[in-house]
Structures are given as structure tokens and as C-alpha cells.
């Protein structure tokens, strides 16, 4: 296992990382307030919120769009040999828009699914639920991308899962410090 493979794994997953970070920033800067309504419409399932008031259409839409933008940037950067060397796909030959959508939307959809499970477990929004906080936004893209694109090696997903655990904690600390997140972990 070499450093280039690890870089490829992280680079491939950038749309998900940015999609996952976008919702708190959008909320903090009051972007698209009219989309700030809960996805679950405030409904309950078996006595607790379906997802919770913090899972909004704004986060889903902006996160997905940010992920697509990151994939488009990857396509532009692909003309440089360094970015070719850290890419699993030839971004000039694939439908980068669709790949970015699958990775970003998959990450947010996976996060929603685990948020649903978190509410069923009576864990408050924003409270740590290790390792499930990291699993959702990795399993969603894994399922969607492997349906439509040539599969990347399974151990790339293992690296993504392993490294995302630490990146998630670092990102939360930075978000807390920047006052865009209430969670340190």
C-alpha cells in the first residue's frame, strides 16, 4: 500500500467530504434560508422525530451542489499529470456531473439514514455516535457509485472509512472553533 493509493482514495472522496461540510456553513451564513425547512416536515415516527429539525432541504440541496462542484473542479484539474496520478477515474471521459451527484447525494442520504437510526436510539442531534456518524456518509456513496461506475478497489473504501474517522473529528473541531458546529467530536 503506497501513499499514492491513499491520496487517490481521499481525492476520489472529496465531493462527499465537502458535501458533508457544506450544510453547517450554509446554516451559519444563512444561505438559502427558504430551504431551511426540515426534510421530515417535523413529523414523528414512533414518538421521535424521523430525522430531526437539523436535517434540512437546504443542507441536502447545498451539500449535493457543493459535491457536484468539487467533482467539476476535479474534472478541470485532471488535465494536470499530478491529478491524473491521484485519480481512480479519467474525469475527462466519465460523466463527472453524475459521479459528483452520486458521491455527494449518497453521502447526505447515508447521513440521513443513520440520523433516522440515531433518533430511534434516542440519541440527540449533534451528540457523537461513533462509528455510525462516519459510516453513513461513506456507505451511501459506496452503494450508489458501485451501481453506476467501474468499481474502485474495496480497500480504497476501507482507507476512506479509516481516514474519515479522523477527518470527521478534525473537521468537527475546526467547525466548532469557527462557530459553524456545536459538536467538538
SEKE-322657 format. One record per residue: residue number from 1; residue in three letters; x, y, z of N, C-alpha, C in turn. Coordinates in Angstrom, 1 decimal, m for minus. Layout:
<atoms>
ATOM  num  residu    n.px    n.py    n.pz   ca.px   ca.py   ca.pz    c.px    c.py    c.pz
ATOM  NUM     ALA       X       Y       Z       X       Y       Z       X       Y       Z
...
</atoms>
This chain:
<atoms>
ATOM  num  residu    n.px    n.py    n.pz   ca.px   ca.py   ca.pz    c.px    c.py    c.pz
ATOM    1     UNK     0.9    m1.2     0.0     0.0     0.0     0.0     0.9     1.2     0.0
ATOM    2     UNK     0.7     2.1    m0.9     1.6     3.3    m1.0     0.8     4.5    m0.8
ATOM    3     UNK     1.5     5.6    m0.6     0.9     6.9    m0.3     0.0     7.4    m1.5
ATOM    4     UNK     0.4     7.1    m2.7    m0.4     7.5    m3.9    m1.8     6.8    m3.8
ATOM    5     UNK    m1.9     5.6    m3.4    m3.2     4.9    m3.3    m4.1     5.6    m2.2
ATOM    6     UNK    m3.5     6.0    m1.1    m4.2     6.7    m0.1    m4.7     8.0    m0.6
ATOM    7     UNK    m3.8     8.7    m1.3    m4.2    10.0    m1.9    m5.3     9.9    m2.9
ATOM    8     UNK    m5.3     8.8    m3.7    m6.3     8.5    m4.7    m7.7     8.3    m4.0
ATOM    9     UNK    m7.6     7.6    m2.9    m8.8     7.3    m2.1    m9.4     8.6    m1.6
ATOM   10     UNK    m8.6     9.4    m0.9    m9.1    10.7    m0.4    m9.5    11.7    m1.5
ATOM   11     UNK    m8.8    11.7    m2.6    m9.1    12.6    m3.7   m10.5    12.2    m4.3
ATOM   12     UNK   m10.7    10.9    m4.5   m11.9    10.4    m5.0   m13.1    10.9    m4.2
ATOM   13     UNK   m12.9    10.9    m2.8   m14.0    11.1    m1.9   m14.2    12.6    m1.6
ATOM   14     UNK   m13.4    13.5    m2.1   m13.6    14.9    m1.8   m15.0    15.4    m2.0
ATOM   15     UNK   m15.7    15.0    m3.0   m17.1    15.5    m3.1   m18.0    15.2    m1.9
ATOM   16     UNK   m17.8    14.1    m1.3   m18.5    13.7    m0.1   m18.1    14.5     1.1
ATOM   17     UNK   m16.8    14.7     1.2   m16.3    15.5     2.4   m16.8    16.9     2.3
ATOM   18     UNK   m16.8    17.5     1.1   m17.3    18.9     1.0   m18.8    18.9     1.1
ATOM   19     UNK   m19.5    17.9     0.6   m20.9    17.9     0.7   m21.3    17.8     2.2
ATOM   20     UNK   m20.6    17.0     3.0   m20.9    16.8     4.4   m20.6    18.1     5.2
ATOM   21     UNK   m19.6    18.9     4.7   m19.2    20.1     5.5   m20.1    21.3     5.1
ATOM   22     UNK   m20.7    21.3     3.9   m21.5    22.4     3.4   m22.7    22.8     4.2
ATOM   23     UNK   m23.5    21.8     4.7   m24.8    22.3     5.4   m24.5    23.1     6.7
ATOM   24     UNK   m23.6    22.9     7.5   m23.4    23.8     8.7   m22.9    25.2     8.3
ATOM   25     UNK   m22.1    25.2     7.2   m21.7    26.5     6.7   m22.8    27.3     6.1
ATOM   26     UNK   m23.7    26.6     5.4   m24.9    27.2     4.8   m25.8    27.8     5.9
ATOM   27     UNK   m25.9    27.0     6.9   m26.8    27.4     8.0   m26.2    28.6     8.7
ATOM   28     UNK   m24.9    28.6     9.0   m24.2    29.6     9.7   m24.3    31.0     9.0
ATOM   29     UNK   m24.1    30.9     7.7   m24.2    32.1     6.9   m25.5    32.4     6.3
ATOM   30     UNK   m26.6    31.7     6.8   m28.0    31.9     6.5   m28.2    31.9     4.9
ATOM   31     UNK   m27.5    31.0     4.3   m27.7    30.9     2.8   m29.0    30.1     2.5
ATOM   32     UNK   m29.7    30.6     1.6   m30.9    29.9     1.1   m31.9    29.6     2.3
ATOM   33     UNK   m32.1    30.6     3.1   m33.0    30.4     4.3   m34.3    29.7     4.0
ATOM   34     UNK   m34.9    30.0     2.8   m36.2    29.4     2.4   m36.1    27.9     2.2
ATOM   35     UNK   m34.9    27.3     2.1   m34.8    25.9     2.1   m34.4    25.3     3.5
ATOM   36     UNK   m34.4    26.1     4.5   m34.0    25.7     5.8   m35.1    24.9     6.6
ATOM   37     UNK   m36.0    24.3     5.9   m37.1    23.5     6.5   m36.7    22.1     6.6
ATOM   38     UNK   m37.1    21.4     7.7   m36.8    20.0     7.9   m37.3    19.1     6.8
ATOM   39     UNK   m36.4    18.2     6.4   m36.8    17.2     5.4   m38.0    16.4     5.8
ATOM   40     UNK   m38.0    16.1     7.1   m39.1    15.2     7.6   m40.4    16.0     7.9
ATOM   41     UNK   m40.4    17.3     7.6   m41.6    18.1     7.8   m42.0    18.2     9.3
ATOM   42     UNK   m41.1    17.9    10.2   m41.5    18.0    11.6   m42.3    16.7    12.1
ATOM   43     UNK   m42.3    15.7    11.2   m43.1    14.5    11.6   m42.3    13.6    12.5
ATOM   44     UNK   m43.1    12.8    13.3   m42.5    11.9    14.2   m42.8    10.5    13.7
ATOM   45     UNK   m41.9     9.6    14.1   m42.1     8.1    13.8   m41.9     7.4    15.1
ATOM   46     UNK   m42.9     6.7    15.6   m42.9     6.0    16.9   m42.4     6.9    18.0
ATOM   47     UNK   m42.9     8.1    18.1   m42.7     9.0    19.2   m41.4     9.9    19.1
ATOM   48     UNK   m40.6     9.8    18.1   m39.5    10.7    18.0   m39.4    11.2    16.5
ATOM   49     UNK   m38.7    12.3    16.4   m38.6    12.8    15.0   m38.0    11.8    14.0
ATOM   50     UNK   m38.5    11.9    12.8   m38.0    11.0    11.7   m36.5    11.2    11.5
ATOM   51     UNK   m36.1    12.4    11.3   m34.7    12.8    11.1   m34.2    13.8    12.1
ATOM   52     UNK   m35.1    14.8    12.4   m34.8    15.9    13.3   m34.8    17.2    12.5
ATOM   53     UNK   m35.0    18.3    13.3   m35.2    19.6    12.6   m33.9    20.1    12.0
ATOM   54     UNK   m32.8    19.5    12.4   m31.5    20.0    11.8   m31.1    19.4    10.4
ATOM   55     UNK   m31.9    18.4    10.0   m31.7    17.8     8.7   m32.7    18.5     7.7
ATOM   56     UNK   m32.1    19.5     7.0   m33.0    20.4     6.2   m32.8    20.2     4.7
ATOM   57     UNK   m33.8    20.7     3.9   m33.7    20.7     2.5   m32.5    21.5     2.1
ATOM   58     UNK   m32.2    22.6     2.8   m31.0    23.5     2.5   m29.8    22.6     2.5
ATOM   59     UNK   m29.6    21.9     3.6   m28.4    21.1     3.7   m28.3    20.0     2.6
ATOM   60     UNK   m29.4    19.4     2.3   m29.4    18.3     1.2   m29.1    19.0    m0.1
ATOM   61     UNK   m29.7    20.1    m0.4   m29.5    20.7    m1.8   m28.1    21.3    m1.9
ATOM   62     UNK   m27.8    22.1    m0.9   m26.5    22.8    m1.0   m25.3    21.8    m0.9
ATOM   63     UNK   m25.4    20.8     0.0   m24.4    19.8     0.1   m24.2    19.1    m1.2
ATOM   64     UNK   m25.3    18.7    m1.9   m25.2    18.0    m3.2   m24.6    18.9    m4.2
ATOM   65     UNK   m25.0    20.1    m4.3   m24.5    21.1    m5.3   m23.0    21.3    m5.0
ATOM   66     UNK   m22.6    21.4    m3.8   m21.1    21.6    m3.5   m20.3    20.4    m3.9
ATOM   67     UNK   m20.9    19.2    m3.7   m20.2    18.0    m4.1   m20.0    17.9    m5.6
ATOM   68     UNK   m21.1    18.3    m6.3   m21.0    18.3    m7.8   m20.0    19.3    m8.3
ATOM   69     UNK   m19.9    20.5    m7.6   m18.9    21.5    m7.9   m17.5    21.0    m7.7
ATOM   70     UNK   m17.3    20.2    m6.6   m16.0    19.7    m6.4   m15.6    18.7    m7.5
ATOM   71     UNK   m16.5    17.8    m7.9   m16.3    16.9    m9.0   m15.9    17.6   m10.3
ATOM   72     UNK   m16.6    18.7   m10.5   m16.3    19.5   m11.7   m14.9    20.1   m11.6
ATOM   73     UNK   m14.5    20.5   m10.4   m13.1    21.0   m10.3   m12.1    19.9   m10.5
ATOM   74     UNK   m12.5    18.7   m10.0   m11.6    17.5   m10.3   m11.5    17.3   m11.8
ATOM   75     UNK   m12.6    17.5   m12.5   m12.5    17.3   m14.0   m11.6    18.3   m14.6
ATOM   76     UNK   m11.6    19.6   m14.2   m10.8    20.6   m14.7    m9.3    20.3   m14.4
ATOM   77     UNK    m9.1    19.9   m13.1    m7.7    19.6   m12.7    m7.1    18.4   m13.3
ATOM   78     UNK    m7.9    17.5   m13.9    m7.5    16.2   m14.4    m6.5    16.4   m15.6
ATOM   79     UNK    m6.5    17.6   m16.2    m5.5    17.8   m17.3    m4.1    17.9   m16.8
ATOM   80     UNK    m3.9    18.1   m15.5    m2.5    18.1   m15.0    m2.1    16.7   m14.6
ATOM   81     UNK    m0.8    16.4   m14.9    m0.3    15.0   m14.6    m0.4    14.6   m13.1
ATOM   82     UNK    m0.2    15.5   m12.2    m0.3    15.2   m10.8    m1.7    14.7   m10.5
ATOM   83     UNK    m2.7    15.4   m10.9    m4.1    15.0   m10.6    m4.5    13.7   m11.3
ATOM   84     UNK    m3.9    13.5   m12.5    m4.1    12.2   m13.2    m3.6    11.0   m12.3
ATOM   85     UNK    m2.4    11.3   m11.7    m1.8    10.2   m10.9    m2.5     9.9    m9.6
ATOM   86     UNK    m3.4    10.8    m9.1    m4.1    10.5    m7.9    m5.6    10.3    m8.2
ATOM   87     UNK    m6.0    10.0    m9.4    m7.4     9.8    m9.7    m7.6     8.3   m10.1
ATOM   88     UNK    m8.7     7.8    m9.6    m9.2     6.5    m9.9    m9.8     6.5   m11.3
ATOM   89     UNK   m10.5     7.6   m11.7   m11.2     7.7   m12.9   m10.5     8.8   m13.8
ATOM   90     UNK   m10.7     8.6   m15.1   m10.4     9.7   m16.0   m11.5    10.6   m16.0
ATOM   91     UNK   m11.4    11.8   m15.3   m12.5    12.7   m15.2   m12.9    13.4   m16.5
ATOM   92     UNK   m12.1    13.3   m17.5   m12.4    13.8   m18.8   m13.3    12.9   m19.6
ATOM   93     UNK   m13.3    11.6   m19.3   m14.1    10.6   m20.1   m15.3    10.1   m19.4
ATOM   94     UNK   m15.5    10.4   m18.1   m16.7     9.9   m17.4   m17.7    11.1   m17.3
ATOM   95     UNK   m18.9    10.8   m16.9   m19.9    11.8   m16.6   m19.6    12.3   m15.1
ATOM   96     UNK   m18.8    13.3   m15.1   m18.3    13.8   m13.8   m19.5    14.4   m13.0
ATOM   97     UNK   m20.4    15.1   m13.7   m21.6    15.6   m13.0   m22.3    14.5   m12.3
ATOM   98     UNK   m22.5    13.4   m12.9   m23.3    12.3   m12.3   m22.5    11.6   m11.2
ATOM   99     UNK   m21.1    11.5   m11.4   m20.3    10.9   m10.3   m20.4    11.8    m9.1
ATOM  100     UNK   m20.2    13.1    m9.3   m20.3    14.1    m8.2   m21.6    14.0    m7.5
ATOM  101     UNK   m22.7    13.9    m8.3   m24.0    13.8    m7.7   m24.1    12.5    m6.8
ATOM  102     UNK   m23.7    11.4    m7.3   m23.8    10.1    m6.6   m23.0    10.2    m5.3
ATOM  103     UNK   m21.8    10.7    m5.4   m20.9    10.7    m4.2   m21.5    11.7    m3.1
ATOM  104     UNK   m21.9    12.9    m3.6   m22.4    13.9    m2.6   m23.8    13.5    m2.1
ATOM  105     UNK   m24.7    13.2    m3.0   m26.0    12.9    m2.6   m26.0    11.6    m1.8
ATOM  106     UNK   m25.2    10.6    m2.2   m25.0     9.4    m1.4   m24.6     9.6     0.0
ATOM  107     UNK   m23.6    10.5     0.1   m23.1    10.9     1.5   m24.2    11.4     2.4
ATOM  108     UNK   m24.9    12.4     1.8   m26.0    13.0     2.6   m27.2    12.0     2.8
ATOM  109     UNK   m27.5    11.2     1.9   m28.5    10.2     2.0   m28.1     9.2     3.1
ATOM  110     UNK   m26.9     8.7     3.1   m26.4     7.8     4.1   m26.4     8.5     5.5
ATOM  111     UNK   m26.1     9.8     5.5   m26.1    10.5     6.8   m27.6    10.6     7.3
ATOM  112     UNK   m28.5    10.8     6.4   m29.9    10.8     6.8   m30.4     9.5     7.3
ATOM  113     UNK   m30.0     8.4     6.7   m30.4     7.1     7.1   m29.9     6.8     8.6
ATOM  114     UNK   m28.6     7.2     8.8   m28.1     7.0    10.2   m28.7     8.0    11.2
ATOM  115     UNK   m29.1     9.1    10.7   m29.8    10.1    11.6   m31.1     9.4    12.0
ATOM  116     UNK   m31.8     8.8    11.1   m33.0     8.1    11.4   m32.8     7.0    12.5
ATOM  117     UNK   m31.7     6.3    12.3   m31.4     5.2    13.3   m31.0     5.9    14.6
ATOM  118     UNK   m30.3     7.0    14.6   m29.9     7.7    15.8   m31.1     8.2    16.6
ATOM  119     UNK   m32.1     8.7    15.9   m33.4     9.1    16.5   m34.1     7.9    17.2
ATOM  120     UNK   m34.0     6.7    16.5   m34.6     5.5    17.1   m33.9     5.1    18.3
ATOM  121     UNK   m32.6     5.4    18.4   m31.8     5.0    19.6   m31.8     6.1    20.6
ATOM  122     UNK   m32.7     7.1    20.5   m32.8     8.2    21.4   m31.5     9.0    21.7
ATOM  123     UNK   m30.7     9.1    20.6   m29.5     9.9    20.7   m29.8    11.3    20.1
ATOM  124     UNK   m29.5    12.3    20.9   m29.8    13.7    20.5   m29.0    14.1    19.3
ATOM  125     UNK   m29.6    15.0    18.4   m28.8    15.6    17.3   m27.6    16.2    17.8
ATOM  126     UNK   m26.5    16.0    17.1   m25.2    16.7    17.4   m24.4    15.9    18.4
ATOM  127     UNK   m25.0    14.9    19.1   m24.3    14.0    20.0   m23.5    13.0    19.2
ATOM  128     UNK   m22.3    12.6    19.7   m21.5    11.7    19.0   m22.1    10.3    19.0
ATOM  129     UNK   m22.0     9.6    17.9   m22.4     8.2    17.8   m21.4     7.4    17.0
ATOM  130     UNK   m20.2     7.3    17.6   m19.1     6.6    16.9   m19.4     5.1    16.8
ATOM  131     UNK   m19.1     4.4    15.7   m18.6     4.9    14.5   m19.7     5.2    13.4
ATOM  132     UNK   m20.9     5.2    13.8   m22.0     5.4    12.9   m22.1     6.8    12.3
ATOM  133     UNK   m21.5     7.8    13.0   m21.5     9.1    12.4   m20.7     9.1    11.1
ATOM  134     UNK   m19.7     8.3    11.0   m18.8     8.2     9.9   m19.3     7.2     8.8
ATOM  135     UNK   m20.0     6.2     9.3   m20.4     5.2     8.4   m21.4     5.6     7.3
ATOM  136     UNK   m22.4     6.4     7.8   m23.5     6.8     6.9   m23.0     7.5     5.6
ATOM  137     UNK   m22.1     8.5     5.8   m21.7     9.3     4.6   m20.7     8.5     3.8
ATOM  138     UNK   m20.3     7.3     4.2   m19.4     6.5     3.4   m20.2     5.4     2.7
ATOM  139     UNK   m21.1     4.8     3.4   m21.9     3.7     2.8   m22.8     4.2     1.7
ATOM  140     UNK   m23.4     5.4     1.9   m24.3     5.9     0.8   m23.6     6.1    m0.5
ATOM  141     UNK   m22.4     6.8    m0.6   m21.7     6.8    m1.9   m21.2     5.5    m2.4
ATOM  142     UNK   m20.8     4.6    m1.5   m20.3     3.3    m1.9   m21.4     2.6    m2.6
ATOM  143     UNK   m22.6     2.6    m2.1   m23.8     1.9    m2.7   m24.1     2.5    m4.1
ATOM  144     UNK   m24.2     3.8    m4.1   m24.6     4.5    m5.3   m23.5     4.4    m6.4
ATOM  145     UNK   m22.3     4.7    m6.1   m21.2     4.7    m7.1   m21.0     3.3    m7.7
ATOM  146     UNK   m21.0     2.3    m6.8   m20.7     1.0    m7.3   m21.9     0.5    m8.2
ATOM  147     UNK   m23.0     1.1    m8.2   m24.1     0.7    m9.1   m23.9     1.2   m10.5
ATOM  148     UNK   m23.2     2.4   m10.6   m23.2     3.0   m11.9   m21.8     3.2   m12.5
ATOM  149     UNK   m20.7     3.0   m11.7   m19.4     3.2   m12.2   m18.5     2.0   m12.0
ATOM  150     UNK   m17.4     2.0   m12.8   m16.4     0.9   m12.6   m16.0     1.0   m11.1
ATOM  151     UNK   m15.9    m0.2   m10.6   m15.6    m0.2    m9.1   m14.2     0.1    m8.9
ATOM  152     UNK   m14.0     0.9    m7.8   m12.6     1.1    m7.3   m12.4     0.0    m6.3
ATOM  153     UNK   m11.1    m0.3    m6.0   m10.8    m1.4    m5.1   m11.5    m1.2    m3.8
ATOM  154     UNK   m11.9    m2.4    m3.2   m12.6    m2.3    m1.9   m11.7    m1.8    m0.8
ATOM  155     UNK   m10.4    m2.0    m0.9    m9.6    m1.5     0.1    m9.5     0.0     0.0
ATOM  156     UNK    m9.8     0.6    m1.1    m9.9     2.1    m1.1   m11.0     2.6    m0.2
ATOM  157     UNK   m12.2     1.9    m0.2   m13.3     2.2     0.7   m12.9     2.0     2.1
ATOM  158     UNK   m12.1     1.0     2.4   m11.6     0.7     3.8   m10.7     1.9     4.2
ATOM  159     UNK    m9.8     2.4     3.3    m9.0     3.5     3.7    m9.9     4.8     3.9
ATOM  160     UNK   m10.8     4.9     3.0   m11.8     6.1     3.2   m12.4     6.0     4.6
ATOM  161     UNK   m12.9     4.9     4.9   m13.6     4.7     6.2   m12.6     5.0     7.4
ATOM  162     UNK   m11.4     4.4     7.3   m10.5     4.6     8.4   m10.0     6.1     8.5
ATOM  163     UNK    m9.7     6.7     7.4    m9.2     8.1     7.4   m10.4     9.0     7.7
ATOM  164     UNK   m11.6     8.7     7.3   m12.7     9.6     7.5   m13.0     9.7     9.0
ATOM  165     UNK   m12.8     8.7     9.7   m13.0     8.7    11.2   m12.2     9.9    11.8
ATOM  166     UNK   m10.9    10.0    11.4   m10.1    11.0    12.0   m10.4    12.4    11.3
ATOM  167     UNK   m10.7    12.4    10.0   m11.0    13.7     9.4   m12.3    14.2     9.9
ATOM  168     UNK   m13.2    13.3    10.3   m14.5    13.8    10.9   m14.3    14.5    12.2
ATOM  169     UNK   m13.4    13.9    13.0   m13.1    14.6    14.3   m12.4    15.9    14.1
ATOM  170     UNK   m11.4    15.9    13.2   m10.7    17.2    12.9   m11.6    18.2    12.4
ATOM  171     UNK   m12.5    17.8    11.4   m13.5    18.7    10.8   m14.4    19.3    11.9
ATOM  172     UNK   m14.9    18.4    12.8   m15.8    18.9    13.8   m15.1    19.9    14.7
ATOM  173     UNK   m13.9    19.7    15.1   m13.1    20.6    15.9   m13.0    21.9    15.2
ATOM  174     UNK   m12.6    21.9    14.0   m12.5    23.2    13.2   m13.8    23.9    13.1
ATOM  175     UNK   m14.9    23.1    12.8   m16.2    23.7    12.7   m16.7    24.3    14.1
ATOM  176     UNK   m16.3    23.7    15.2   m16.6    24.2    16.5   m15.9    25.5    16.7
ATOM  177     UNK   m14.6    25.5    16.4   m13.8    26.7    16.5   m14.2    27.8    15.7
ATOM  178     UNK   m14.7    27.5    14.4   m15.3    28.6    13.5   m16.7    28.9    13.9
ATOM  179     UNK   m17.3    28.3    14.9   m18.6    28.5    15.3   m19.7    28.2    14.2
ATOM  180     UNK   m19.4    27.1    13.4   m20.4    26.6    12.5   m21.0    25.3    12.9
ATOM  181     UNK   m20.4    24.7    14.0   m20.9    23.5    14.5   m20.9    23.5    16.1
ATOM  182     UNK   m21.9    22.8    16.6   m22.0    22.8    18.1   m21.2    21.6    18.7
ATOM  183     UNK   m20.8    20.7    17.8   m20.1    19.5    18.3   m18.6    19.6    18.1
ATOM  184     UNK   m17.9    19.2    19.2   m16.4    19.1    19.1   m15.9    17.8    18.5
ATOM  185     UNK   m16.8    16.8    18.6   m16.3    15.4    18.2   m16.9    15.1    16.9
</atoms>
